Amino acid sequence: MLFENVVIKSVVSVDPPNTMSSEEVYDRLESTFKRLRVPGNPLIDLAGIQERRYWDDGVQPSDAATMAGRKALQQADVDPGRVGILINTSVSRDFLEPSTACLVHNNLKLGNTCESFDVGNACLAFINGMSIAGRMLERGEIDYALIVNGESSREINETTIRRLLEPSVTRKQFKGEFASLTLGSGAAAMVMTRRELEPEGHAYKGGVSRAATQFNNLCRGWNHQMWTDTRSLLTEGMKLANLTYTAARTVLGWVMHDLDHIVIHQVSKAHTDSFISKFGVDPARVYRIFPKLGNIGPASIPTVLSRIVDEGRVQRGDKIALMGIGSGLNCSMAEVVW
Ligand code: MYA
């Protein structure tokens, strides 16, 4: 769906304070790497992930999402009482119920007229959250929307390392669980509103989505374990991205070289290089956070957006493509004009 009256007021990210390097992961798994004759350190050499970050003990996904939400509201200078919808988009969650959004809503002291809920769609949920909020704003149902995300990967990183240390682990199992070692923690948030309330806001034009749910078995995760068919995911993900881009060309009128910044979901070096070569993109327009943060799921797109803005890379009027893809498979592409 396309929007004429929806703008972004602020976009922020919060990095966890602690670091786990891929050298450390290698050292802890050295016996398995050697026994399975894995050459080098694939986390660095193939995935391009040097480190990932994690929160202090006891910090829950809702706490991380709250930190980001508070920062976004402060940066937007918006009274929390005017927020009409809070959408939490985290894969990680404190409980099965209540929703993580309820916890964030209470932490931020949002009003009793502010609706809140979680949207779950693997790594794509933040863009889905923006799209839902955009529809409500465009219709004039609400004044301000807050989209939040808080991911915590420590538990799955640790349980995967412990499991892969078992002497019975085969090469097949190692490959199937490799992606879990690329996951990292992070948090991000965005305040969106209507153009008439914030004429200086940055236009969110909306976008297009495509699905290929016949591939819902390529990456399946639980709290303690995730299994991924990395090769098929890359192949089928790239095909779906191509299909979605074709729709974006028609609906949004995109021409790749007219896009000033291409903000893609951050998976790995293999995925980013493959995307750049298949789509013929100028690599300088594709900012990368995966080397330092790993794959932080839905937080990755708003985190990249906040980084390029904070580092002064974005000029007023720049065209920014947001390209998200999530296990399942679903893909969305949306445009922001800064
Ligand atoms: S789900 C999370 C997805 N995350 C990952 O897949 C983790 C990161 N993966 C990678 O970096 C690559 O897939 C790797 C393979 C490097 C693993 N374990 O030609 P190949 C080795 C360990 O098949 P590639 C999500 O985010 C092995 O030595 N090592 O390699 C949702 C092998 O040699 P051999 C492995 O497929 C969205 C060598 O690599 C593994 O190019 C995702 C070459 O093998 C393994 N599993 O890379 C959507 N596999 O075979 C994706 C191979 O001789 C679409 N090796 O042993 C992305 C679209 C981009 C963004 C677009 C936005 C719209």
Residues whose N, C-alpha, C, O or C-beta is under 5 A from the ligand:
A	BS01	MYA	P42 L46 A47 C123 F174 K175 G176 F178 A179 T182 C219 T230 R231 L233 L234 G237 M238 A241 I264 H265 V267 S268 A270 H271 F275 M323 G324 I325 G326 S327
